[in-house]
Amino acid sequence: MATRTIAIFGGGVAGLSAAHELAERSGHGVDFSIHVYEKRSHQLGGKARSIAVPHSARDGRDPLPGEHGFRFFPGFYRHLPDTMTRIPSEGTTVSDCLVVADRMEIARTGAEPIVISARFPHSLDDLRIDFEALFADSGLHLGEARFFAERLWQVLTSCQDRRLAEYEKITWWDFLGAGQRSKAYQNLLVSGLSRSLLANDPMYASVRTVGDTNIQLILGMVSPARPTDRLLNGPTSKVWIEPWRRHLEGLGVQFHLDTAALSFGIENGACTGVEVIEGVTHQTVVADAYVFALPVERMAKVLKQSEARPDAPLKADAILNGVMEVCGNVRWMNGIQFFLYRDVPITHGHLLFADTPWALTGISEAQFWSDEHLPACGDGTVGGILSLCISDWDAPGPLYGKPAKHCTRQQIAEEVWAQAKAAINVGGKVLLEDSNVHSHFLDPDLASHPDAEVSLTDAEPLFVNFIGSWAQRPPAVLPTRNLMLASDYVQTYTDVACMEAANEAARRAVNGVLALFGSTADPCELWPLHEPALLAPFRWHDQRRFDQGLPWDGHIL
Ligand SMILES: Cc1cc2nc3c(=O)[nH]c(=O)nc-3n(C[C@H](O)[C@H](O)[C@H](O)COP(=O)(O)OP(=O)(O)OC[C@H]3O[C@@H](n4cnc5c(N)ncnc54)[C@H](O)[C@@H]3O)c2cc1C
């Protein structure tokens, strides 16, 4: 049987997914020798990795588990959870480490939170909570809530062609008429919901992306079959990424850490090799096929560095120019963890801070973790972790009057803690106390900038589906026959930069590799986003109208 060498660049969720799906398909007409090249010197997992807090380990314990940002796995994910069912770990699989979060709290500065059930009501208690939340004093006008519901209904009942041709070109903010509506509407329904899934800034992200993902999240809440929210029951690297690496090594995947792709060339419709730097040594990786599982801004950098070559890829494959077009469509989203002596669960699920200036989201993690994890970390006195993400880096904070980008790391920690306290300690409750903070850890990707005007840089920004970007974004399988792309910016059904999209893109890339070498293995499964069957007549009707050049009318006949 022929053996084909496959070089995968990037060891994040996309790169590991590609290695996994390909390794399982080796031996079906073709053997694959799989090599993963990762820039970091000691860690896989990319943005999903846990980050050991330096100098925090005492008396033989593990370091405290920091993270680039907390991880959640919404119920609509299918590709990634499917791969996770095939990662063995301690007699079970990694997917068994996913636990359901059944509440979502919308925290509001100075006002009682709105707590909603993050799953189909299973009990009278669930129902009561949703009912009360619905009628809570949110400051929303009834007309606004109705308008929002109508807009969601419009997306739900529109055909795919209309979503791509029309909704891809409108921002979520404009579609929802946010500029003309109340602050409560903007904070709760427009920004809050869209930012609940990643750095989806409603001013830039398209209706197609945010509308589709909001609908998936809401369908998760009303569907008895699936939970809206799932989380891992321990630090991400410990319960997921490390078992994954061990499993892949067992399948024969070879990892080359501290090795970064620098440039590559294309000749006669095929990639000829990738120049890498391993430590300080330059060399060329030659393989039968190449999968670039790099985030968009890193892929753009590699393409730029390749421009001086006579076989520059941007001249040889026009589709790759799309990467250059969209590489600036990134926003900062970074995490900070507050390690607490005493656990403060707050709510059994996600925290959306509706009106904090820095667009915070968060989770109180310890309640979801198995008992053994925290006592084995740090100095043994940490009992809880409040893990928060900052999504707005340009709005001034109340404490220092500066945007997060212009603050020092210490100022960021103080601001975030103050904003979180103002939104959580309400109605006489004091859940977040200064005296309960053991320490904090801010994402080390944020580094001081030499120019004092811009205090920080972010080494790992996150792709945002800006309006109109779909057409520029590349597919996983390119005209260059042995070159594939796999990362969260690639065109996928998932269509929002997240771990699910990274996994789906990897599956598409692997299917390209299988087809290229005539493998007889089953291709990786791909699943479109769920659309309620009940509404199919509306979508068919809209398809007919769209084909005739008519606008959406929301009817069946
Ligand atoms: C704060 C934050 C929170 C998030 N939370 C969630 C969440 O809850 N749920 C969710 O689904 N998604 C979440 N996401 C999004 C998700 O993390 C990403 O979409 C996903 O991890 C992207 O995976 P990737 O493999 O495509 O890229 P990455 O994770 O960026 O991995 C790319 C890898 O390539 C390596 N690399 C870079 N350059 C080179 C080079 N030149 N050569 C070799 N290697 C290189 C990097 O070191 C990295 O390991 C979050 C993102 C952020 C920023």
The ligand as a Gaussian input file, in Angstrom:
#p B3LYP/6-31G(d) Opt

LIG

0 1
 C      -10.998000      34.180000      24.647000
 C      -11.571000      33.167000      23.722000
 C      -12.562000      32.308000      24.175000
 C      -13.101000      31.366000      23.305000
 N      -14.069000      30.536000      23.767000
 C      -14.580000      29.605000      22.943000
 C      -15.591000      28.726000      23.404000
 O      -16.024000      28.799000      24.549000
 N      -16.082000      27.807000      22.527000
 C      -15.629000      27.712000      21.234000
 O      -16.096000      26.838000      20.502000
 N      -14.676000      28.537000      20.774000
 C      -14.142000      29.477000      21.594000
 N      -13.192000      30.343000      21.129000
 C      -12.763000      30.255000      19.717000
 C      -11.820000      29.097000      19.537000
 O      -10.861000      29.107000      20.563000
 C      -11.115000      29.165000      18.199000
 O      -12.029000      29.463000      17.171000
 C      -10.450000      27.826000      17.880000
 O       -9.750000      27.358000      19.000000
 C       -9.534000      27.990000      16.686000
 O       -8.780000      26.821000      16.506000
 P       -7.671000      26.759000      15.370000
 O       -6.999000      25.459000      15.490000
 O       -8.292000      27.114000      14.071000
 O       -6.663000      27.959000      15.698000
 P       -5.743000      28.183000      16.973000
 O       -6.396000      27.735000      18.189000
 O       -5.310000      29.596000      16.888000
 O       -4.504000      27.215000      16.731000
 C       -3.519000      27.507000      15.783000
 C       -2.201000      26.889000      16.203000
 O       -1.230000      27.209000      15.206000
 C       -0.020000      27.587000      15.849000
 N        0.723000      28.438000      14.917000
 C        0.563000      29.760000      14.671000
 N        1.413000      30.152000      13.711000
 C        2.108000      29.049000      13.333000
 C        3.102000      28.801000      12.348000
 N        3.561000      29.780000      11.559000
 N        3.577000      27.539000      12.211000
 C        3.130000      26.522000      13.007000
 N        2.190000      26.716000      13.962000
 C        1.678000      27.952000      14.105000
 C       -0.476000      28.299000      17.107000
 O        0.555000      28.308000      18.073000
 C       -1.672000      27.441000      17.514000
 O       -1.287000      26.371000      18.338000
 C      -12.648000      31.292000      21.972000
 C      -11.654000      32.155000      21.520000
 C      -11.118000      33.086000      22.372000
 C      -10.041000      33.992000      21.850000

